[in-house]
Amino acid sequence: MKNTPYQALPEHCFWQRAVAGVAREQVDALVTAPFMIAPGERIVTAGSCFAQHVGRHLRAAGLSVLQTEPAHDWLHDSEAASYGYGIYSARYGNIYTARQLLQLFQRAHGQFQPAERLWEHGARCIDPFRPRIQPDGFATREEFEADQRQHFGAVRSAFAQLDVLIFTLGLTQAWEALDDGAVFPLCPGVAGGSFDALRHRVHNFSVAEVTGDMLALIDLLRAVNPAARLILTVSPVPLAAGAAAHEHVLTANTWSKSVLRVACADIVARRERVAYMPSYELITGAHARGAYVADDLRSVTEAGVSHVMRVFLRHFIGSAGTVVAPGVAAAGGGLEQMAQLVAVNCDDDALKLAPAAPLLAPLCNLCGGEAFGPGPGGRLGKDQLGPHCLACGSLERQRVAAQVLLELGREQLAGRRALLVGAERGADVRWFRHCDAVQASAPGVLPAALADYADASYDLIVLVHVLEYLDDDRAGFDQLRRLLSPTGLLLACFVDPRVRPWTSLHVGPAGSARRWYGRDLAQHFRCKPEKLGVTMHEVADPGTGAVLPVHLFAAATSPKAPPPC
């Protein structure tokens, strides 16, 4: 037999011996830990949702999990968790990205002062960096300021006292302020504040950025606590939603977790006393055969958490005992009790879409038709309903445009001069005092006849999937504005721009082009210098129930449009 380097390798290097040929619960992907945690050493936990499981098991194992921001004496234990107490070492909530952790350290130590320090919500105040930490927000600005001072003191104390920081990296995607780079745990507008494409954007951190942020954090931490050690792990919980419309959430999740895993390896190689714990691999590896994820394919089961913690305790504590779910007897406990134990406070819950109201009966608001069939290519809409009105041929995007107009009121429409541009009509010509319908004879341009139309000829212009296909959409937009009266409205339908940071151009077959608008929409069409307002309305199609965005552009002198949904 030939002598090869593989013959001298230990069994953990071979898939059959270390993964496929081992019982699921016996797989141990951590070969050796670079250090151990001694009894009494103080542990601080931080990170994404999965980090809550880590802290819970460490406390159940009797380890010294540092708590520098305990709950108020008057707050009952059953309520403390809803206010963010006892979940982590301080009341900072979930920290999803390396940049978020770095900025927490910097803010607590007076090294970074974000411009958006506070969001006002009516009479209440929301902490942009802990938007769900205080149910219903803080009562006054003074209460917010006092709580933040106390919280920053607790954060500084945790960093200064810890012996070991266990940080679970969860995401590469974050929402940040354009002016100073402040990173928020949730998109502004989801749990406080308001999203503004001119002030906010989504950012997907690269390996170099994640590594750089963590190295900077380690150096700052060791400046105040030279003996600090770190254990890094990657959350096995997948993305709740991706922010790029052109990418499937499955591939977006693979990219994100890959970036975090590579960054961890880089950090461990470049700093001493930093270890990696393979939580992600133990939960999502092929050996688990899906047994460690719940039916939603995101939540980690208690069996999976226990497997991770067995490996952790074996290598970092020196304990080989059986890990029992905290608060559950070794035998029994019931599925309901187990489900309660595994539940964690996740900001991702705020991204869950509310169920749509049930449809009484599909109805076309353009023609009154009640018969619907499959769309182009046999496509079915929401809840497998056919989106194609068999009477007038309309689809969802035309009907949501019509719905916004109908909400203006039939009386107001009856007095308007309207222009319908393009092959897809988002209105009935009979609704208006006067209505012209025009269609281009060539792709990529507006109808040539529009050049001869007089300025301010129309009070309403409707475009359903027209702007994004123009070769020069800005010039086309300006031409349409010339035709609009000073109090007129321009209604446009295109794919939701909130899911991507910047407008991009994609060239298709035979030279066809299409723009995907982003959160820079107002900037792209120069709305601010032109004193033009834009509002987005989320409208349910009366035929299928699908919710689509509709945009209204209006001059400052225009009458009030229906409020954004």
Protein Blocks (a to p, Z undefined) as FASTA:
>chain_A
ZZdfklmpcfklpmklmmmmpcfklpcfbfbacbdcdehiacddeddfklmmmmmmmmmn
opacddfbdcdfklcfklmmmnopoklmblnbjafbfklmmmmmmmmnopaccfblbcce
hjbccdfklmmlpggiafbfklmmmmmmmmmmmmmmmmmmpmbdcdddfbfbdcddfklo
pacfbdehjlgcjddfklgccddddfklmmmmmmmmmmmmmmmmmmbccdddddfbdcfb
dcbfkbcfklmmmmmmmmmmmmmmmmmmmpghiacddfklmmmmmklnommpcfkomacc
fklmmmmmmmmmmmmnopabdcddehiafegjijmlmmmmmpccdfklmmpccdddddfb
dcdfknopabdcddehhiacehhiafbdfknopafklmmmmmmmmmnopklmmmpccdde
djbdcbdfklpmbdcddddfbehiacfklmmpcehkbfbdcdehkllmpfblmlmmmmmm
mmpcfkbccddddddfklpfbdcddddehhiacddddfklmmmnommmnopacddddddd
fknopacdddddddfkbccddddZZ
